[in-house]
Amino acid sequence: MHQVLIIYIILQSLLFSVALIASHKKENRPLAFYFFYLFLFHTLFTFCSRDLFPSLQCNQWVRTGYEFIALCNTAIVTHFLYSLLNKPMPRSLYALWILPFIHVTFDYLTRRHDPGLYFAGFYNNWYLSFPMYVKIFFVGLMAWQIRIFQQEIHATDASKQHVQRLKLYWGKYFVYFQLALSSLLLLYIAFTLMNGRVFQADVPALTYSTDYYNLINRICTAFFMLVFGYLALRNPTVFSAGSVHFHFEQKMVEAVLPKEEKRLHEKSELTDTQLEQYSEILSKLMNENKVYLDHDLSLNKLSNLSNIPSRQLSQYINSAFNKNYKEYINGYRVTNAKDLLMKDDSLTIYSIAVDSGFNAESTFYQVFKQQTGLTPKQYQDRCKNNKGIQHTAYSASTET
């Protein structure tokens, strides 16, 4: 038994490392998200399953190692959920990385100095692998994550139609599933701890056996793993935070902008004098005032700043640059981001995105790659390599 568990721990560790690397590079988010789901449901299986580990000393350490990896995954999943919302994870939540070490410490101390406490209701290891405080903390964390999604929906400035579409966002219901499964776990624990004193006549099977609970848990886990795994492989863009948010942003823009904005090939009604005048005004606003750094810069807002009617402003951008308004503004933002990527290596990609006028890091990645064919990280690395080649060539020429 313990040989199989050791192999299982090694495989999970490898998947865990691959997911971390893919998420950090942000070059294969669907792969990372698929592994996150795979890991989370294996973690839930560990939380909810009966303690199948023998009481041998070696297997106790194997179990502790497995629990340590599963708790580390809790921190990663929390970071993943924040990335879906395009928000940095609060620094206080990095304390989640301390939880695995606390658990291992308690596990060792209670096993060594107070076995009675270790096998008592506080740990409840006769029935479930993780201690009670971890289960309660896990359920609280899930409830708090649902609250984050609700706040995100209420903070959206889109129309009711788009808010309704955002409510169908798969991540929210994924968290609902986690909470439901955890609630089922706590309900089972309550029945178990009562030892049938209240519910003995009604539900003796739930009181004395984990068979029904494990059956429900494993069916749900297998079903959702198959569904999310199929979606990840069949439609990888569904699992891409960047593409999801970019899609919603584009829909919101289409709902707000005038209809003339969509007519890229509409014949311009502007005179040559107006074209020249508008060119000077926009050049000053963009190059000197750098209004594109404003995160909330809309067509109507730019129209007020330039004193150009929004319809004519849209027509000018379409005819002069063969772009729509969003593409025109993002072009300046990408240029600004390029300068920051070349000048300052200490800035994070998120900081560069915000400093360049983008609202979300994922949108920045999407637009930057569309216009340059490279991710921001790839562009920065290429600039570094070019500088290194130029420096080497210059040194060689001075020596000769």
C-alpha positions, -999 to 999 in steps of 0.1 A, spaced: 0 0 0 26 25 10 46 19 -23 16 30 -43 12 61 -22 49 70 -26 45 68 -64 13 89 -61 31 116 -41 59 117 -67 35 121 -96 15 148 -78 48 166 -70 57 166 -107 23 179 -118 25 205 -91 59 217 -103 48 218 -140 17 238 -130 38 263 -111 62 268 -140 34 271 -166 15 296 -145 47 317 -137 56 320 -174 20 326 -184 27 310 -218 5 280 -213 -22 289 -190 -46 262 -201 -21 235 -191 -16 251 -157 -53 254 -151 -59 218 -161 -33 207 -136 -48 229 -110 -82 213 -114 -66 178 -114 -48 187 -82 -77 203 -64 -100 173 -69 -73 149 -57 -69 172 -27 -106 171 -21 -105 133 -24 -79 133 4 -100 156 25 -131 136 21 -120 100 20 -118 76 48 -83 71 64 -70 41 44 -35 43 57 -23 14 80 -9 23 114 27 14 104 53 40 111 65 43 75 30 48 63 23 75 88 52 95 74 39 88 38 5 101 48 21 132 64 40 139 32 9 136 11 -10 159 34 18 184 31 16 185 -7 -21 188 -6 -20 218 17 6 235 -4 -19 231 -33 -44 252 -13 -22 282 -15 -17 276 -53 -54 273 -59 -61 305 -40 -35 323 -62 -51 308 -93 -86 321 -83 -71 356 -79 -55 353 -113 -90 346 -128 -101 380 -113 -70 397 -127 -61 409 -92 -29 404 -72 -33 381 -42 -31 400 -9 1 396 9 -17 383 40 -28 353 20 8 342 14 5 329 50 -13 300 35 22 286 27 27 284 65 -2 261 70 15 229 57 44 234 81 21 240 110 2 209 102 34 188 99 46 202 133 13 194 150 12 160 134 47 152 147 42 166 182 8 150 189 20 116 175 51 117 196 40 134 229 2 130 230 -11 100 210 -44 103 228 -50 138 213 -38 126 179 -65 99 177 -91 120 194 -119 141 179 -96 171 173 -77 152 147 -104 125 140 -79 104 121 -100 73 126 -122 86 98 -106 114 79 -70 122 71 -68 159 79 -73 174 113 -105 193 122 -90 227 121 -78 222 85 -113 212 74 -129 242 90 -103 265 76 -108 250 41 -145 255 42 -141 291 54 -116 298 26 -141 285 0 -169 307 14 -146 337 14 -136 330 -23 -173 330 -33 -176 364 -16 -147 376 -38 -166 366 -69 -198 383 -58 -179 415 -51 -164 413 -85 -198 410 -102 -213 439 -82 -183 461 -91 -187 455 -128 -199 486 -147 -214 466 -176 -250 464 -186 -273 438 -170 -269 415 -199 -232 414 -195 -234 411 -157 -257 381 -163 -231 365 -186 -204 372 -160 -225 354 -134 -223 323 -156 -186 325 -153 -174 289 -148 -150 298 -120 -178 309 -96 -197 277 -100 -165 257 -96 -160 273 -62 -197 266 -54 -189 229 -60 -160 231 -36 -181 246 -9 -209 220 -14 -184 191 -12 -169 206 19 -203 211 35 -211 175 28 -179 166 46 -188 186 77 -223 171 77 -208 136 77 -183 146 105 -213 158 126 -230 125 121 -199 106 129 -190 125 161 -225 120 174 -219 82 172 -255 76 164 -269 90 196 -294 112 178 -296 98 143 -292 61 151 -327 51 142 -329 73 111 -295 71 93 -275 43 109 -255 38 77 -243 74 77 -235 72 114 -213 41 113 -201 38 78 -183 60 52 -195 39 23 -224 62 12 -204 93 17 -174 80 -2 -196 68 -30 -212 102 -35 -178 120 -32 -161 98 -57 -189 100 -82 -189 138 -80 -152 140 -82 -149 117 -112 -177 135 -130 -162 170 -125 -127 158 -133 -140 144 -166 -160 176 -174 -132 201 -167 -106 179 -182 -126 176 -214 -132 214 -215 -95 221 -210 -85 198 -239 -114 206 -262 -117 244 -256 -85 256 -240 -96 293 -243 -123 286 -217 -95 280 -192 -75 311 -202 -81 340 -178 -68 364 -205 -91 354 -232 -122 353 -209 -117 388 -196 -106 401 -230 -138 387 -245 -160 403 -218 -141 436 -222 -147 436 -260 -184 429 -255 -187 457 -230 -169 481 -254 -193 472 -282 -223 479 -260 -210 514 -250 -193 527 -282 -214 544 -309 -224 523 -339 -200 544 -361 -171 528 -342 -179 494 -358 -179 507 -394 -142 506 -401 -146 509 -438 -172 536 -438 -163 565 -461 -150 595 -441 -170 627 -443 -141 648 -429 -124 675 -450 -86 678 -454 -86 708 -430 -103 688 -403 -80 658 -408 -49 680 -404 -65 698 -373 -75 665 -357 -40 650 -363 -23 679 -344 -48 677 -315 -45 639 -311 -7 640 -315 -4 665 -287 -28 645 -264 -10 612 -271 27 622 -273 28 651 -248 -1 646 -224 0 608 -227 -38 605 -221 -36 568 -231 -22 561 -196 -57 567 -182 -72 534 -175 -107 547 -180 -101 565 -213 -131 560 -234 -141 574 -268 -165 599 -252 -138 609 -227 -112 615 -254 -138 633 -274 -143 658 -245 -105 662 -241 -100 669 -277 -132 689 -283 -139 666 -313 -174 651 -317 -172 614 -309 -186 604 -343 -160 625 -362 -132 613 -338 -141 577 -346 -142 584 -383 -108 601 -382 -91 572 -364 -107 547 -388 -97 566 -419 -62 578 -408 -50 547 -391 -73 519 -404 -80 510 -368 -108 512 -344 -106 533 -313 -95 505 -290 -67 493 -313 -55 529 -317 -52 535 -279 -37 501 -272 -10 508 -298 3 537 -277 0 516 -246 20 487 -261 47 512 -272 49 526 -237 51 490 -223 80 482 -248 100 512 -234 94 501 -198 104 465 -207 137 476 -222 146 502 -196 137 487 -162 142 450 -154 130 455 -118 94 461 -127 70 432 -127 48 425 -158 17 435 -137 33 469 -129 42 475 -165 7 467 -176 -9 491 -151 17 519 -158 9 516 -195 -28 521 -191 -41 485 -191 -67 476 -165 -57 439 -163 -25 419 -168 -43 393 -189 -56 419 -213 -21 433 -216 -7 399 -225 -35 394 -251 -30 428 -268 8 428 -266 10 394 -283 -15 404 -309 6 434 -319 41 421 -315 38 383 -319 56 379 -286 47 378 -249 61 406 -228 85 382 -212 97 370 -245 101 406 -258 121 415 -227 144 385 -231 150 393 -267 159 429 -259 184 417 -233 200 393 -258 203 420 -284 220 443 -258 244 415 -249 253 410 -286 258 447 -292 279 450 -260 301 420 -271 306 434 -306 315 469 -292 340 454 -268 356 434 -296 359 465 -318 375 486 -291 401 458 -284 411 456 -320 
